[in-house]
């Protein structure tokens, strides 16, 4: 999968990635990362990159897989 803009999660926290570069520092919560998404008026895919696992996961189930 190749997404121009997406969420990324790891034990360090949440961040928003755009064309391979972070748009913000790591955030502690998904809600904080979503504030960045709202600020930039981004439409996200339904998947998040789980950096700890090295795989795409469905964002709506991230609590289960993170």
Secondary structure, 3 states (H helix, E strand, C coil): CCCCEEEEEECCEEEEEECCEECCCCECCHHHHHHHHHHHCCCCCCEEEECCCCEEEEHHHHHHHC
